[in-house]
Amino acid sequence: MALSLVMEIVIDDKKYKELLEAIRFLYGYDFTDYAEPSVKRRIVHFMDNRKIASIDDLGKILLKDETVFEEFVQNLSVTVTEMFRDPSFYIKLREVVTTHLATYPIIKIWIAGCATGQEVYSIAILLREEGLLERAIIYATDINQKSLQTAKNGIYALEEMKNYTHNYLKAGGKAAFSQYYIAKHNSVLFDRSLIQSSVFAAHNLATDQSFNEFQLIICRNVIMYFNQRLQDRVISLFYESLSPFGFLGLGDKESILFSEKKSSFEEISRKEKMYRRFR
């Protein structure tokens, strides 16, 4: 029996770096400081699915066909997410962060790497239940245009609602979760008023700059795919983007412990990876 193509692909380090540099030059997407093992796995997966035998062939295709390149970016982007993921994180938001957010006349929140938007709706629901949504602006950004469109649409599979409802209740939900969406056939549409004051936009954490000042930044399970240099850049970007005493929430496998800016943050919760800028 012949080995599958995915077993045969070996990505030469030199050609790998040349491909990323070519992509950065032509399209402006910078993947050079993403964690190399993760990126290589995703490249191999993409090549295997499209039956592309060599990285040279991949480069030729990507650099001449923008449609294929967008599929490639979709493949490299991490879009695994769910509503009220890690419920204890949302409980900490309710118990600690919303009290401080309530002191602002206008609340600005940045959800960086929002993927397909489940976290955006989770935060919006939490803010509504805490009486803060009407004065909040949520900026939801991602590198992946297709994911952003899914987030804007707010349409998800009906079969996911059982798990999302379970998470919502564990996260301290105060209502019936089903009141936030309308079910039709095998899909659900989330209440459009939840994102009435939300802004969905493309933003590349590897290359783009700060664009506003926020009281809360949430970027969960994103920087774990970056190398240390890019992690430092992103944490510095978040520091610059936070108002004094603003909050930062990361994923459960992420930390600012090795960041150059670690002394500029107070640890609010080690378990929930929640921090506060204090200078």
N, C-alpha and C positions, 0 to 999 in steps of 0.2 A: 504494500500500500504506500502510495506517495505521501511524503510529508506535506502538511499544509503550508501555504506560502508564508504565513505568519511565523513559522518555525525557521524559515530560510533567510529571512531578511536580517541583515546585519548592517547597522548604520555606522559608517565611518565617522569618527569625531571631526575630522577636517571638513568633510562634505556636509555634516550636520551644521557646523558653524557657518559655513558658506551659504547654506540654504536660509538660515535665520537672518543673516546679514542682507541677503538679496530681498527677503520679504520685508525687512525693515526699510530698505532703500526704496522699494517700489510701492509698498502699501502703507508704510508708516506704523505697522504693528511690530512691537518689540517684544520678542519672546526670548531674548538672549539671556536674561537673568531669571527665567523660570527654572524650576528644579529639573535638571537634565534627565534623570531617569524617568520622571513622569511624562515629560514632553516626548521623549523617544518612544515610550510605550504607546502613546497616543498616535504618533506618526506611523509606527508599525501597524497599528490597528487600522488607520485610515488607508494605508497602502494595501493591506490585506483585503479590506472590503472592496477596494476598487481594482484589485488585481494589478497593482503597479509593482514592477519587479525590482526597481532600483531607485535610490534617492535622486539620482540624476534625472531619471524620467519624471519623478515627482516634481522636481524643481521646474522642469520645462513646462509641465502641465499647469502648475500653480501660477507661474509668471506670465502665462499667456491667456488664461481663462479665469476671469474674476469670479464667475459663478462657482466654479470648483473651489476657488480659494475661500469663498465665504463658507462653503461646506467644511473646508479644512479648519477654519477658525472655530466653527461650531463644534467640531470634533475635539479641538484643543481646549475649549472652554469647559469648565467643570459646572454642570448644571444640575447636580444632584441636590435636591432640597425638598422640604416639606413644610407645611404650616405648623407653627408652634413647635418646631423642632427643638429638642432639649427643653422641655417645659420649665425646668427650674430656672433657666435663663430669663424667661418671661415673668416668672414670679418675682425674681430679683428686680426686674424693670418696674413691676407694679409697686413693690414694697419700698424701693429706694429711689429710683430715678424719676418716676412721675411726680413725686412730691416736689422735686427741684424744678422740673420742667414747668410745673404749674405756676411758678413765680415769674415766668416770661409772658409778655403780652402776645408775642409771636414766637412760636416754637419751630425751629428749623432742624430737620433730621435728615441725615444722609445715610442711605443704605447702599453701600458700595459693593459691587459684585452681586447684584440682586437676582441674577439668573432669571428664572421664569416667573418670578414675582410672588411666590408663596409667602416669603418673609414680609413683603410690602403689605399684603393684606392682613397678615398676622399683627403687624405693628399698628395698622390702621384700626383694626378691631379693638386692640388693647387701648389705644388712645380714646376711641369712642366710649368705651366702657368706663374710662377714668375721667370723662368729660373734657378731654383736651383736643379732640380731633378738629373741631371747628377753628381753632387758632394755630393749627399745625400745618406746615408745608413739608411734605416728604419728597426728597430728591432720590430717585431710584436710578442707579447707573450700572452699566455693564459694558463689557467690550463686545458682547455678542448681540448683534442686531436682531436676529431671529428670536432669541430669548426675551429681549426687550419687548418685542411685539406680542409675544405670549403673555408677558406681564401686563401690558396695557389692556389686552383683551379680557383677562381675568376669567378665562374658560378652562376648566380642569375636568379630569375624569371623575365621574360619579363614584367609581369604586374606591377612590382615594379618600372619600369623605369619612369613612368609618375610622381610619387611622387619624385623620386630622381632627375629628371630633374628640377622640380619645386624648390627643395631645392638648387640645384646647381646654378640656376639663381639668387636666392635670396642671395646666398653666394658670389656673385660677379663673377660668372663664365665668362670667356672671350672667349669661343668658343661654338660650338654646342656640347652638352653633348653626343650626339649619336656617335661622332667621336671616343669616347674612348672605344666602345664595338662593338662586332659583334653579331647580333641577328640571332638565328636559332630556328625555331619552337617556343616553349614557353619559351626559355631560352636565356640568353646573356652571352657572354664570354668577359671579360674585357681584354684590350690590355696588353699582357704579358710584354711589355717593361716598363710598369708602375712599376712593382715589380722586375725588373731585378737586382736591388741592395738591395732588401729587404731580411731580414732573419726572418723566421718563426720558433719559438721555444717554447717549454713548459717552463713556469715559474710560480711558485706559490708564490704570493705576501705574503702569510701567513708564509712561511718558507724559501724561497730562498733569496739569498743575491744580492747585486749590482754586475753587470757583465761588466759595461763599464761606460764611462763618456759621457753625452749627453748635447746637447745645447737646446733640447726641449723634454719634457716628456708629453704625453697625456694619461690620465687615467680618462675617463668620465663615470659616472654612474656605478661605480664599488665599491668604498669604502663606498657608502651609505648602502651597505649590510653587512658592518663590524661593530663590536662594537667599542667603543672608544679606547680601548687598541690596537686593531689591526689597526685602523685608524692611531693612533700615530706611530705605527711601520712602516706602509706603507709610511706615509709622511716623516718620517726620512730616509727611504730607498730612496725615490725620492730626498731628499736633498743631500744625499751622492752621488747619481748618476748624479746630475746636475753639469755642469761646472759652475764656477763663472759667475753670471749674466745670467744663463740659465733660461728658461721659463718652467712653469708647468701649464697645463690646466686640470681642473676638470669639472665634470658635473654640471648642473645648480642647483641641489639640494645638492651640496657638498661644503665644505668650509674647510679652514685650521684655522678657527677662534679659535677652541678649541684645536688645536694641540700644542704640546710642542715646535714645531719648528716655530710657527707663527711669532715670532720676527725675523726669519732669511729670511723671504720673504717680498717682496714689492708687494702690491696689484696693478696689472695693470688694471684690470677691475672687479668690483664687480659683475656686471650682468653676464658677461661671465665666471666668476670664473677662471680668469687667473692671475698668479702670477709670480714673478721673484726672483730668489735667489740673494741676494745682499751681502752675507757674508758667 
